[in-house]
Amino acid sequence: MLSLVLSSILLVQAERVWAVPDLAVGPIPEGKLDPFRKDFQKYANVFGVHVFATARVPDEKVRHVAAVMAEYLDNDEDGTPDNPLIAAALADRDAYMVMTYGERGIERIDPERWHREGFHAGQFQFATETDPGGDEFDATLEEVLHLITAHGWANAYPAIWGERRGTEVATCVDRARGGHFVEVPRRYPEQAWFTYDDETCEYQCMITEYIYWALTSLLGAQADEDRCEEISNEWRACTPASLKRKDPWIVSMLQRPEFRFPTQLPDGRYRPAIKPVEKP
């Protein structure tokens, strides 16, 4: 019965018409997004996901965040979401990215204004950590993916990708950490390869971080030798080969065709190949 319900939902979402992201940066539309207008002046939209930015954030960086979002959701760049369930889960929750120039910009903003209006599915990012040129490691790969997995895959497939104990991904997290820890342990077991020690990151957050490390490692983003050394205090499976060796369970999950996880790392150059409409 459950499979029939899911199939029906998938069919409905597959028939949904999605506007091809044009990555245009403009003013925030009037109406339901008014709660954001006090703090932000720039806006872009990607398959119904909102990107807000303050006036100081360069347009180039707003477009870059939107492009990476589009590439994660439309990895084959055919102009439509690879997995309509994920795009729908995000759009139906009015998921959003908010960008300020730096950390001080965030400190001057009160998110409760948005929360009171029902906007809860959000993620912060700073312009200072957004690197379209690739001179430094680009935090966009992480922050945008956090939004998509925490509010997309987790809601579309709650028993599998849900961010709580008992789901399939949570079992992988516990294995990677060397045990189930509600709080960060004083010392991780020697066999652990996911050893994030930020005490403000609760169990749900740990799952979000784990999926980011696993997927980006599988796609080659963490494979540089210096990068592997830099992140070794929290992640020890930085190359595709090491991830497949240490954690074949998450690799198998990420490669299951029904989930349609990205197979190519976003590079910020989203160029959808729009298929011509066939004339009757």
C-alpha positions as CSV (number, residue, x, y, z in Angstrom):
1,M,0.0,0.0,0.0
2,L,2.8,2.4,1.0
3,S,4.6,1.8,-2.3
4,L,1.4,2.6,-4.2
5,V,1.0,5.9,-2.3
6,L,4.6,6.8,-3.0
7,S,4.2,5.9,-6.7
8,S,1.2,8.2,-6.9
9,I,3.0,11.1,-5.2
10,L,6.0,10.6,-7.6
11,L,3.7,10.6,-10.6
12,V,2.0,13.9,-9.5
13,Q,5.4,15.6,-8.9
14,A,6.8,14.3,-12.2
15,E,4.0,16.1,-14.0
16,R,4.6,19.3,-12.2
17,V,5.9,22.1,-14.5
18,W,9.2,23.6,-13.3
19,A,10.5,27.0,-14.5
20,V,14.0,26.7,-15.8
21,P,16.3,28.7,-13.5
22,D,17.7,31.7,-15.3
23,L,20.0,32.7,-12.3
24,A,18.8,36.3,-12.6
25,V,19.5,38.5,-9.6
26,G,16.7,41.1,-8.9
27,P,14.6,42.6,-6.1
28,I,12.6,40.5,-3.7
29,P,9.1,39.9,-5.1
30,E,6.3,41.5,-3.1
31,G,3.8,39.3,-1.4
32,K,4.5,36.3,0.8
33,L,8.3,37.0,0.8
34,D,7.7,40.4,2.5
35,P,9.2,39.2,5.8
36,F,12.6,39.1,4.1
37,R,12.4,42.6,2.5
38,K,13.6,44.5,5.6
39,D,17.0,42.6,5.8
40,F,17.6,41.7,2.2
41,Q,17.6,43.5,-1.1
42,K,18.7,40.9,-3.7
43,Y,16.9,37.7,-4.8
44,A,17.2,34.7,-7.1
45,N,14.9,31.6,-7.5
46,V,15.9,28.1,-8.3
47,F,13.0,25.6,-8.8
48,G,11.1,27.4,-6.1
49,V,14.0,27.6,-3.6
50,H,14.7,31.2,-2.6
51,V,18.1,32.9,-2.4
52,F,18.1,36.2,-0.5
53,A,21.2,38.5,-0.2
54,T,22.0,41.9,1.4
55,A,22.9,44.8,-0.8
56,R,26.6,44.3,0.0
57,V,26.8,40.8,-1.4
58,P,28.1,41.0,-5.1
59,D,25.6,39.8,-7.7
60,E,28.2,37.4,-9.0
61,K,28.2,35.5,-5.7
62,V,24.4,35.4,-5.5
63,R,24.3,33.9,-9.0
64,H,27.0,31.4,-8.0
65,V,25.0,30.2,-5.1
66,A,21.9,29.9,-7.3
67,A,24.0,28.1,-10.0
68,V,25.3,25.5,-7.5
69,M,21.8,25.0,-6.2
70,A,20.6,24.4,-9.8
71,E,23.4,22.0,-10.5
72,Y,22.7,19.9,-7.4
73,L,19.0,19.7,-8.2
74,D,19.4,19.4,-12.0
75,N,22.7,17.6,-12.3
76,D,22.2,16.5,-15.9
77,E,21.3,20.1,-16.7
78,D,18.2,19.4,-18.8
79,G,16.3,22.2,-17.3
80,T,14.2,20.1,-14.9
81,P,14.9,18.6,-11.4
82,D,16.5,15.2,-11.5
83,N,14.2,14.1,-8.7
84,P,10.9,16.0,-8.6
85,L,10.2,14.7,-5.1
86,I,13.3,16.6,-3.8
87,A,12.5,19.8,-5.6
88,A,8.9,19.6,-4.4
89,A,9.9,19.0,-0.8
90,L,12.0,22.2,-0.9
91,A,9.6,24.4,-2.9
92,D,6.6,23.4,-0.8
93,R,8.5,24.4,2.3
94,D,9.7,27.7,0.8
95,A,13.3,26.6,1.5
96,Y,15.7,29.5,1.4
97,M,19.4,30.5,1.5
98,V,20.2,33.8,3.1
99,M,23.5,35.6,2.3
100,T,25.2,38.4,4.1
101,Y,28.7,39.8,3.4
102,G,30.2,38.3,6.6
103,E,29.4,37.1,10.1
104,R,28.7,40.5,11.4
105,G,25.8,40.9,8.9
106,I,24.1,37.8,10.3
107,E,24.4,39.1,13.8
108,R,22.4,42.2,12.9
109,I,19.5,40.1,11.6
110,D,16.6,38.5,13.6
111,P,15.4,35.3,11.9
112,E,12.4,35.1,14.2
113,R,10.7,37.6,11.9
114,W,10.7,35.0,9.1
115,H,10.0,32.1,11.4
116,R,6.8,33.7,12.7
117,E,5.6,33.9,9.1
118,G,6.2,30.1,8.6
119,F,9.7,30.2,7.0
120,H,11.7,27.6,8.8
121,A,13.7,25.7,6.1
122,G,16.7,28.0,5.8
123,Q,20.5,28.1,5.6
124,F,23.0,30.9,6.0
125,Q,26.0,31.6,3.9
126,F,28.6,34.4,3.9
127,A,29.9,36.2,0.7
128,T,33.3,36.0,2.2
129,E,33.3,32.2,2.1
130,T,31.7,32.1,-1.4
131,D,34.4,31.6,-4.0
132,P,33.2,31.4,-7.6
133,G,36.8,31.6,-8.9
134,G,38.0,28.5,-7.1
135,D,41.0,30.1,-5.4
136,E,39.9,28.7,-2.0
137,F,37.6,25.8,-1.1
138,D,34.1,27.0,-1.9
139,A,31.7,26.8,1.0
140,T,28.8,26.9,-1.4
141,L,29.3,23.2,-2.0
142,E,28.6,22.6,1.6
143,E,26.0,25.2,2.6
144,V,23.7,24.7,-0.4
145,L,23.9,20.9,0.0
146,H,23.0,21.2,3.7
147,L,19.8,22.9,2.7
148,I,18.9,20.4,0.0
149,T,19.6,17.2,2.1
150,A,18.1,18.5,5.4
151,H,14.9,19.8,3.8
152,G,14.7,17.8,0.6
153,W,15.9,14.2,0.9
154,A,15.1,14.1,4.6
155,N,11.4,15.0,4.0
156,A,10.9,13.2,0.7
157,Y,12.3,9.9,2.1
158,P,11.9,10.2,5.9
159,A,12.5,6.5,6.8
160,I,15.8,6.5,4.8
161,W,17.2,10.0,4.8
162,G,15.4,11.4,7.8
163,E,17.7,13.1,10.3
164,R,16.9,11.2,13.4
165,R,17.9,7.9,15.0
166,G,16.7,4.7,13.4
167,T,16.7,5.8,9.7
168,E,19.0,4.1,7.2
169,V,21.4,7.1,7.0
170,A,21.5,7.4,10.8
171,T,22.7,3.8,10.9
172,C,25.5,4.8,8.6
173,V,26.3,7.8,10.8
174,D,26.6,5.7,13.9
175,R,28.9,3.3,12.1
176,A,31.1,6.1,10.8
177,R,31.3,7.7,14.3
178,G,32.1,4.4,16.0
179,G,28.8,4.3,17.9
180,H,25.6,6.2,18.6
181,F,26.4,9.5,20.3
182,V,23.6,12.0,21.1
183,E,26.3,14.4,22.2
184,V,29.9,14.7,21.0
185,P,32.0,12.1,22.9
186,R,35.1,13.2,24.8
187,R,37.1,11.0,22.5
188,Y,35.9,9.2,19.3
189,P,36.8,5.5,18.9
190,E,40.0,4.8,17.0
191,Q,38.1,3.1,14.1
192,A,35.8,6.1,13.5
193,W,36.2,8.1,10.3
194,F,33.6,10.8,11.0
195,T,34.9,12.6,14.1
196,Y,33.2,16.0,14.0
197,D,33.6,17.6,17.4
198,D,31.5,20.8,17.3
199,E,29.5,20.5,20.5
200,T,26.8,22.8,19.1
201,C,26.1,20.3,16.4
202,E,23.4,18.0,17.7
203,Y,22.5,14.5,16.3
204,Q,20.3,15.9,13.4
205,C,23.2,18.3,12.5
206,M,25.7,15.4,12.5
207,I,23.6,13.6,9.9
208,T,23.5,16.7,7.7
209,E,27.3,17.1,8.0
210,Y,27.9,13.4,7.3
211,I,25.9,13.4,4.1
212,Y,27.9,16.4,2.9
213,W,31.2,14.8,3.6
214,A,30.2,11.5,2.0
215,L,28.7,12.9,-1.2
216,T,31.4,15.5,-1.9
217,S,34.1,12.9,-1.2
218,L,32.5,10.5,-3.6
219,L,32.4,13.3,-6.2
220,G,36.0,14.1,-5.7
221,A,35.7,17.5,-4.0
222,Q,37.8,16.6,-0.9
223,A,40.5,14.5,-2.7
224,D,43.4,17.0,-2.8
225,E,46.2,15.9,-0.5
226,D,46.3,19.2,1.3
227,R,42.5,19.2,1.6
228,C,42.6,15.7,3.1
229,E,45.0,16.8,5.7
230,E,43.0,20.0,6.5
231,I,39.8,18.1,7.2
232,S,41.4,15.0,8.8
233,N,40.3,16.1,12.3
234,E,36.7,15.5,11.4
235,W,36.6,13.3,8.2
236,R,39.0,10.5,7.2
237,A,37.5,9.2,4.0
238,C,38.3,12.1,1.7
239,T,38.9,10.3,-1.6
240,P,36.4,8.3,-3.6
241,A,38.5,5.2,-3.1
242,S,38.9,5.6,0.7
243,L,35.1,6.3,1.1
244,K,34.3,3.2,-0.9
245,R,36.7,1.2,1.3
246,K,35.6,2.5,4.7
247,D,32.0,3.2,4.0
248,P,30.5,1.1,1.2
249,W,27.1,1.4,2.9
250,I,26.7,5.1,2.3
251,V,28.2,4.8,-1.2
252,S,25.5,2.2,-2.0
253,M,22.8,4.5,-0.7
254,L,24.0,7.6,-2.6
255,Q,24.2,5.6,-5.8
256,R,20.7,4.0,-5.6
257,P,19.0,5.2,-8.8
258,E,15.7,6.1,-7.2
259,F,17.2,8.9,-5.1
260,R,18.9,10.6,-8.0
261,F,21.8,12.1,-6.0
262,P,24.2,14.1,-8.1
263,T,27.0,12.2,-9.9
264,Q,28.9,15.3,-11.0
265,L,30.3,18.0,-8.7
266,P,28.8,21.4,-9.3
267,D,31.2,24.0,-10.7
268,G,28.9,27.0,-10.7
269,R,28.4,27.0,-14.5
270,Y,24.8,25.9,-14.9
271,R,23.9,25.8,-18.6
272,P,20.6,23.9,-19.1
273,A,20.1,22.3,-22.5
274,I,16.5,23.1,-23.1
275,K,14.8,20.5,-25.2
276,P,12.6,22.0,-28.0
277,V,8.9,21.7,-27.6
278,E,7.5,19.2,-30.1
279,K,4.8,20.6,-32.2
280,P,1.6,18.5,-32.4
